[in-house]
Amino acid sequence: MTADPIDRRLVELLGEDGRRAFTEIAQQLGVSEATVRARVQRLTSDGTLRIVALCNPLTLGHQSVRLLISVRGLTPRSVARSLVGAPMIGHVALVSGAHDIYLEGTPRDLGQLADLLDEIRRTPGVARIDQYVMTRLYKDYSWNGLRDQSGERALGGSGHPES
């Protein structure tokens, strides 16, 4: 999928407010509401765009953790697939570098974090977990980083997660 300037601006506007009316977006982009609707449908269908509500788990009294996992004996892809269904895990990604998998989780408290870590440790192939508990959130997910040339390459892929 190749994103053109209208797609990019559309994603940016929805990133600011995912509930923004298509009529308002169409007006700002200088296109019809039908065009906005069709583009959003295409971007969501091909996996480029997903409209969700984000919250700061710390304000809800939850912990927020980042886990870096090293895998041994199995492929990182197979281990990542097995971790997708873990409760409290909202983000699973393959990464390069010293670790193989990156997870983000939101356990209610440290006791629930211990339960989550025990569950992950029981997952075949998990060799090591490095954990980081977030103490304050200054910035949440944003598409702002996709405004420069690197963003064109990032949106130029298939948009689908690796199978």
Secondary structure, DSSP 8 states (H G I E B T S, - for coil): ----HHHHHHHHHHHH-TT--HHHHHHHHTS-HHHHHHHHHHHHHTTS--------GGGGT---EEEEEEE-SS-HHHHHHHHTT-TTEEEEEE--SS-SEEEEE--SSHHHHHHHHHHHHTSTTEEEEEEEE----S----SGGGSSHHHHHHHTS--S---
